[in-house]
Amino acid sequence: MEFLYEYGLFFAKVITVVLSIIAVVIVVLASTVKQKSEKGELRMTNVSEELKTLKHDLKEELLSKKQFKAYEKQLKAEEKAKEKAQKNQKEEVIEPRVFVVDFKGSIDAGEVASLREEISAIIAIAEPGDEVIVNVESGGGMVHGYGLASSQLDRLRQAKLPLSICVDKVAASGGYMMACVANKIYAAPFAIVGSIGVVAQVPNFNRLMKKHDIDYEQHTAGDFKRTLTLFGENTDEGRAKFQEELEETHKLFKSFIAQYRPDLDLVKVATGEHWYGQQAIELGLIDEIATSDDVVMKLALERTVIKVRYQLKKNLADKIAHGASLSFNAIFNKMAEKNQSLN
């Protein structure tokens, strides 16, 4: 067992050295490789056509040959009738469309980079009668990030495009800030919504540093350039100012929500609490209980539903870092398996 212990230590040292070398290589590549501008690819998928194809394939699989032949005959008759009706019309009628966008937000709302491209594309091609659905999934995060994401959604409102938000899992805090911009909010029965509040957590290592005789200096110009600090000694005055800033942010948050949902009882719902969909509809936080699938499939029966997605391209350094991360996880998992087998 002593040999295995020493071998484990040696193996851990080797892995540490290898990972350090990989990290250095990544830094060098990131600094020397000429970075290309962050461009991505915009994809539009006709969801209505996909559903029609799926239905056709299922009918072919489940119906008898005679029944399927009658079904295809009916489809052709309906298509001819539709074409004839269009020919008889003096002006070409553009079928209204529904554009669907997914937003799965992280703490910094970095996904807004793709969201802005998707919204710009929709606004550029939208016609009167079109509408937009955004599937939001986020527990919130940084104020400025979700403030920008909400402003991007407001561009649709400013363009006179009806906007609906669907919440299947969670739209809390910054996620709900985005949702409230919509003309209509749908949520699944047990989706989490609300959490209209502000939170900030700051660790402080000042006592630990004093214990080890480590000095820390911080120089600022302005009484409240820094309110709380990680390494310095925090003051009651700094804490009071920090709390004041949180309260001001909360006030702005409530004001923003009141702008879009004026009938909400903010005294009751802006407490930082969250609710499930079934409770949220009673409080007025959402408008209807439904999943995004229910909403999209219902609209696909009468409109053309188009999924819009903008995919950012990763540069070389990002790809190498991602590969290194996967390799590290694989090595760590193997080590864990070996340790478990030795016990």
C-alpha positions in Angstrom: 0.0 0.0 0.0 2.9 2.3 0.7 4.2 1.8 -2.8 0.7 2.6 -4.2 0.6 5.8 -2.1 4.0 6.9 -3.3 3.1 6.1 -6.9 -0.1 8.1 -6.5 1.9 11.1 -5.3 4.3 10.8 -8.2 1.5 10.5 -10.7 -0.2 13.6 -9.2 3.0 15.6 -9.6 3.4 14.4 -13.2 -0.2 15.5 -14.0 0.4 18.9 -12.3 3.5 19.5 -14.5 1.7 18.4 -17.7 -1.3 20.6 -16.9 1.1 23.6 -16.2 2.7 23.1 -19.6 -0.6 23.0 -21.3 -1.7 26.2 -19.5 1.5 27.9 -20.7 0.9 26.8 -24.3 -2.6 28.1 -24.2 -1.5 31.5 -22.9 1.2 31.7 -25.6 -1.2 30.7 -28.4 -3.8 33.2 -27.2 -1.3 36.0 -27.2 0.6 35.2 -30.5 -2.1 33.8 -32.7 -3.8 36.6 -34.7 -7.4 36.6 -33.5 -10.1 36.8 -36.1 -13.2 39.0 -35.5 -15.9 37.2 -33.5 -18.2 36.1 -36.3 -20.7 33.3 -36.2 -23.3 31.6 -38.3 -27.0 32.3 -38.4 -29.3 29.3 -38.9 -33.0 29.3 -39.6 -35.0 26.1 -39.3 -38.5 25.7 -40.5 -40.1 23.9 -37.6 -43.5 23.7 -39.3 -42.0 21.7 -42.2 -40.2 19.4 -39.7 -43.5 18.7 -37.9 -45.3 18.0 -41.2 -42.5 15.6 -42.2 -42.7 13.9 -38.8 -46.4 13.5 -39.1 -46.2 12.2 -42.6 -43.5 9.6 -41.6 -45.6 8.5 -38.6 -48.7 8.1 -40.7 -46.8 6.0 -43.2 -45.5 3.8 -40.4 -48.8 3.3 -38.5 -51.5 3.3 -41.2 -52.2 0.5 -43.6 -51.2 1.0 -47.2 -54.8 1.8 -48.2 -55.3 4.3 -45.4 -51.9 6.0 -46.1 -52.8 6.2 -49.8 -56.1 7.9 -48.9 -54.2 10.3 -46.5 -51.8 11.3 -49.2 -54.7 11.9 -51.6 -56.3 14.2 -49.1 -53.1 16.1 -48.6 -52.7 16.7 -52.4 -56.4 17.9 -52.6 -55.8 20.3 -49.7 -52.6 21.6 -51.4 -54.4 22.1 -54.7 -57.2 24.0 -53.0 -54.7 26.2 -51.3 -52.9 27.0 -54.5 -56.2 27.8 -56.3 -57.2 30.1 -53.5 -53.9 32.0 -53.7 -54.3 32.4 -57.5 -57.8 33.9 -57.1 -56.5 36.5 -54.7 -55.6 39.8 -56.3 -52.6 40.4 -54.0 -50.2 37.9 -52.7 -50.9 37.2 -49.1 -47.8 36.6 -46.9 -48.4 33.9 -44.4 -47.6 35.2 -40.8 -44.6 33.7 -39.2 -43.5 32.9 -35.7 -39.8 33.2 -34.9 -38.5 31.1 -32.0 -35.3 31.9 -30.1 -33.7 30.0 -27.2 -31.9 31.9 -24.4 -30.2 29.7 -21.8 -28.4 32.3 -19.6 -25.3 32.0 -17.5 -24.4 34.2 -14.6 -22.8 36.9 -16.7 -25.5 36.6 -19.4 -22.7 36.2 -22.0 -25.3 34.5 -24.3 -26.6 38.0 -25.1 -23.9 38.2 -27.8 -25.9 35.6 -29.8 -29.3 37.0 -28.7 -28.6 40.4 -30.2 -27.7 38.9 -33.6 -30.8 36.7 -33.6 -33.0 39.7 -32.7 -31.3 41.9 -35.3 -32.0 39.3 -38.0 -35.6 38.9 -37.0 -36.2 42.6 -37.0 -34.6 42.9 -40.5 -36.9 40.3 -42.1 -40.1 40.6 -40.1 -43.4 41.5 -41.7 -46.6 42.9 -40.2 -48.4 40.0 -38.5 -45.2 38.2 -37.5 -44.5 37.4 -33.8 -41.6 36.2 -31.7 -41.3 33.5 -29.0 -38.2 33.4 -26.7 -37.7 30.4 -24.5 -35.9 31.7 -21.4 -34.0 29.5 -19.0 -32.0 31.4 -16.4 -31.7 31.7 -12.6 -30.3 35.3 -13.0 -26.9 36.8 -12.6 -25.1 40.1 -13.1 -27.3 43.1 -13.3 -25.7 44.8 -16.3 -25.6 41.5 -18.3 -29.3 40.8 -17.8 -30.2 44.5 -18.2 -28.7 44.3 -21.7 -30.5 41.1 -22.4 -33.8 42.7 -21.4 -33.0 45.7 -23.6 -32.5 43.4 -26.5 -35.9 41.9 -26.0 -37.4 45.4 -25.8 -36.1 46.0 -29.3 -38.8 43.6 -30.5 -41.4 45.5 -28.6 -40.2 48.8 -30.1 -40.4 47.2 -33.6 -44.1 46.4 -32.9 -43.5 42.7 -32.9 -45.7 40.7 -30.4 -43.3 39.0 -28.0 -44.1 35.9 -25.9 -41.8 34.3 -23.3 -41.9 30.6 -22.5 -40.4 29.4 -19.2 -40.1 25.6 -19.0 -37.7 25.4 -16.0 -36.6 28.7 -14.5 -36.8 32.4 -15.1 -35.8 34.0 -11.8 -34.2 37.3 -10.9 -32.4 38.4 -14.1 -34.3 35.7 -16.0 -37.6 37.2 -14.8 -36.3 40.7 -15.7 -36.2 39.4 -19.3 -39.5 37.6 -19.1 -41.5 40.6 -17.9 -40.6 42.5 -21.1 -43.0 40.1 -23.1 -46.5 40.9 -24.0 -47.4 37.4 -22.7 -45.6 35.0 -20.4 -46.1 31.2 -20.4 -44.7 28.9 -17.8 -44.8 25.2 -17.1 -46.7 24.2 -13.9 -43.5 23.7 -11.9 -41.3 26.3 -13.6 -39.6 28.7 -11.1 -40.3 32.4 -11.6 -39.9 35.6 -9.6 -37.0 36.1 -7.2 -37.4 39.9 -7.7 -34.5 40.9 -5.5 -30.8 41.7 -5.4 -28.0 39.7 -3.7 -24.3 40.2 -3.3 -21.8 38.1 -1.4 -18.2 39.3 -0.7 -15.7 37.1 1.2 -13.1 38.9 3.3 -9.6 37.5 4.1 -8.4 40.4 6.2 -8.1 38.4 9.5 -6.4 35.5 7.8 -3.8 37.9 6.3 -3.2 39.6 9.6 -2.7 36.1 11.2 0.1 35.5 8.7 1.6 39.0 8.9 0.6 39.9 5.4 0.1 43.6 4.7 -2.4 44.9 2.2 -2.7 48.4 0.8 -5.6 49.9 -1.2 -5.5 53.4 -2.6 -8.6 55.2 -3.9 -9.7 58.6 -5.0 -13.3 59.2 -3.9 -14.9 58.3 -0.6 -16.8 55.4 -2.0 -14.6 54.2 -4.9 -14.5 50.9 -3.0 -17.2 50.1 -0.3 -16.3 46.5 0.6 -13.0 44.9 -0.1 -11.7 41.3 -0.2 -8.4 41.8 1.6 -8.7 45.1 3.5 -10.6 45.8 6.7 -14.2 46.7 6.0 -15.9 49.6 7.8 -19.4 50.1 9.0 -19.6 53.1 6.7 -18.6 51.0 3.7 -21.1 48.3 4.6 -23.9 50.9 4.9 -23.0 52.4 1.5 -22.9 48.9 -0.1 -26.3 48.1 1.3 -27.6 51.4 0.0 -26.4 50.5 -3.5 -28.2 47.2 -3.3 -31.4 48.9 -2.2 -31.1 51.3 -5.1 -30.6 48.5 -7.6 -33.6 46.7 -6.2 -35.6 49.9 -6.6 -34.6 50.1 -10.2 -35.4 46.4 -10.7 -39.0 47.0 -9.4 -39.4 50.1 -11.5 -38.4 48.2 -14.6 -40.9 45.4 -13.9 -43.7 47.9 -13.1 -43.1 49.5 -16.6 -44.1 46.3 -18.3 -46.5 44.6 -15.8 -48.2 47.6 -14.1 -50.9 45.4 -12.5 -48.4 43.5 -10.4 -48.5 43.9 -6.6 -44.8 44.6 -6.2 -45.1 44.9 -2.5 -46.2 41.3 -2.4 -43.9 39.8 -5.1 -40.7 41.9 -5.0 -39.5 40.2 -1.8 -36.8 38.0 -3.4 -39.1 35.0 -3.1 -39.7 32.6 -6.0 -42.8 30.7 -7.0 -43.8 27.8 -9.2 -45.9 28.4 -12.3 -49.2 27.4 -10.7 -48.6 29.9 -7.9 -47.2 32.6 -10.2 -50.3 32.8 -12.4 -52.4 33.6 -9.3 -49.9 36.4 -8.4 -49.9 37.8 -11.9 -46.3 37.0 -12.6 -47.2 35.0 -15.6 -50.3 34.9 -17.9 -50.8 31.2 -18.8 -49.7 27.7 -17.8 -48.2 25.9 -20.8 -44.9 24.5 -21.9 -43.0 25.9 -24.9 -43.8 22.7 -26.9 -47.5 23.3 -26.4 -47.3 26.9 -27.5 -45.1 26.2 -30.6 -47.1 23.1 -31.8 -50.4 25.0 -31.5 -49.0 27.9 -33.5 -47.5 25.6 -36.1 -51.0 24.5 -37.1 -51.9 27.9 -38.5 -48.5 29.7 -39.0 -45.0 29.0 -40.2 -42.8 28.6 -37.2 -39.1 29.3 -37.8 -36.3 28.6 -35.3 -33.6 31.2 -35.3 -30.1 30.5 -33.9 -26.9 32.3 -34.0 -23.8 30.2 -33.2 -20.6 32.1 -32.4 -17.4 30.6 -33.8 -14.7 29.6 -31.3 -11.1 30.8 -31.9 -8.1 28.4 -31.7 -7.3 29.3 -28.1 -10.9 28.6 -27.0 -10.8 25.2 -28.7 -7.5 24.2 -27.1 -8.7 25.4 -23.7 -11.9 23.3 -24.2 -9.9 20.3 -25.2 -7.5 20.7 -22.2 -10.5 20.9 -19.9 -12.0 17.7 -21.3 -8.6 16.0 -21.0 -8.3 17.1 -17.4 -11.8 15.8 -16.5 -11.0 12.5 -18.2 -7.7 12.1 -16.2 -9.4 13.1 -12.9 -12.2 10.6 -13.5 -9.7 7.8 -14.2 -7.8 8.6 -11.0 -11.1 8.6 -9.0 -11.9 5.2 -10.4 -8.5 3.8 -9.5 -8.7 5.1 -6.0 -12.1 3.6 -5.6 -10.8 0.2 -6.8 -7.9 0.3 -4.2 -10.2 0.8 -1.2 
